Amino acid sequence: MDYIYSNSYTVITIFLLLGIILPLATVWGVGLILRPKNPAPEKLTTYESGLEPTGDAMVQFNVRYYIFALLFVVFDVETVFLYPWAVAFDELGLFSLIEMSIFIFMLVVGLVYAWKKKVLRWE
């Protein structure tokens, strides 16, 4: 039994397998036990706000929505980078201030570009 614990890769592999198998087995097993097993034709139809579905399921969205979402992600990631930098600002020194200024400048240039292209309008 000591041999199993002496090899660290064995322990990591066991934890990895348990981390994958147990959640999948739990979700699948609980779903199998709790879900009803009486499908009816009404239950197999597409649900659309309680009404009969009409038209095609493929709806084209304006590309601005995707660009708006990408801009949100970019500025969200910017916040993730800025917060630890701001917390450790005293220890990092002048070099990190210059680096962060360049980073923020590049993001501002991207924001101005998006603003000029009128991407930020929600129409």
N, C-alpha and C positions, 0 to 999 in steps of 0.2 A: 504494500500500500504506500510505503514511503517513496517508491520509485515514481508513482504517478505525480506526486506533489513536487518531486525534485526537478522535473522537467517543466519549466515555466510555459513552454509552448503548449503542452498538454492541458494545463489549467486554462490558458487563454482559449484554446480550442473548445474545451468543455463549456466555458462561460459563453462563448460566441454561439455555439449550437443551442444551448439552453435559452439564450436571449432571442434566438430566432424561432425555435420550435414552440416554446411555451406560449408566447402571445398568439401565434397563429393557431395553435391547437385550442387555446382558450376561446378565441373569437369564433372559430369554426364550430367548436363543440357547443358553446352556449347558444350560438345561432341555430344550430341543428335542433337543440332541445326546445328552444323558446318559440321559434317561428311556426306559424300555422302551416298545415300541409294540405290545404284544400283550395287549389287554384281554380278560379272561375274565369270565364271569358271577360267579364267586366274588370277583373283585377289585372288582366294581362294587357289591357288597352293603355294607351299613353294618357297620362294625367296632365291636364292643362287648366289649372285654376277652377276645377269643377265643371268645366265645359268640354264639349266635344272638340277635339283638336281640329283645326282648319289650316289649310295652306301647307307649305313646305317647311320642314324642320330646319333647313339651312337658311339662316338669316345672316346677312352681311352687316357687320358693324363698321362704323367709320373708323379709319385707322387712327384718328386722333385719340380715341379711347385707349388704344394700346400704347401710344406715345405718352399719354398722360400717366398711365400706370408705370411705364418705364421711368419717367421722371420722378415719380413718387419713390420708386425703389432706389434710384440713384441718391436722392436726398435722404432717404432713410439710412442707406449705407454710410452716407457722409456723417450722419449723427453717430453711428456706431464707431466710426473712426475718431470723431472729434471728442467724444466723452472721455475715453481713457487718456488722450493727449492732454485734455484740460485738467484732469485730475493730477497727472504727473508733470505738469508744466514746469514747476520749480526745479526738478531734477534734470530735465531734458536739455535745457540751455537754448542758446541762440540758434544753433543749427536746426533744431526741430521747429523753432518758430518760422524760420525761412522756408523749410519744407512744407509746413502746414499752410503758410501763406500762398505758396505756389499751388498747392492742392485746392485751396478755397478759390483762388483766382481762376483755375481751370473750370471749376464747377460754376462759377459766376459767368464765365464766358459761355458755357453750355446753356445756362439759364437765359442769358440775354439772347442767344441764338434762337432758343425755343420761343421766347417772347416775340422776337421779330417775325418768326414764321407763323405766329398766331396759333401755336399749338396749345397754349394754356386757356384758350377760350372753350367753354363747355357749351356747345350748341347742338 
